[in-house]
Amino acid sequence: MSTIKPALHHITMKTTRLAEMIAWYATVIGAQVQFQNPGAAWMTNDAANHRLGFLAMPGLEDDPGKTAHSGMHHSAFEYGSFEDLMASFHRLRGEGIEPAFCLDHGLTLSMYYRDPDGNYVELQCDNFGDWAQSGEFMRSSPEFARDPIGTFFDPAKVYDAHVAGRPFATLQPAIRAGAFLPAVIPSIA
Ligand SMILES: [Fe+2]
């Protein structure tokens, strides 16, 4: 019997900072609260009933060794275009929210933000503008097989090039080739 495939629906995090997390996800991905009480909240930024859950049960404590411990590395949200990714970078920078690191993975341009609990949230656009093509790139590109993490970039430099009018078609290969490296290569842990 074939597998009936369910769709990915939401992620739920445990937090000691319920109010901060709600505010951050509202600012960063435009999520709105569907329901909340003192111990939990559920948010969505699309037509789904919820995409994010937060459980703030009593007795939780932060994990000071979080970055060295196993567990989820990040969630990810995709824009429909590079222009939208850049516009959001600019808007968030104005709110004092900047990426921890940015990578051209070959299949996507990805900017990783740290939420108030230290969970990474990847904001990305598809380099091909097409899931079929970026999927094929993952499966068959020797370039991706050699280096599936990719090339770091400085988002401010890329934003400036974008605003100066450089089209994505020439900008992305340059990012990929390392023309926009950050001054310091960051840790992705
Ligand atoms: Fe990712």
Residues whose N, C-alpha, C, O or C-beta is under 5 A from the ligand:
A	BS01	LIG	A76 E122
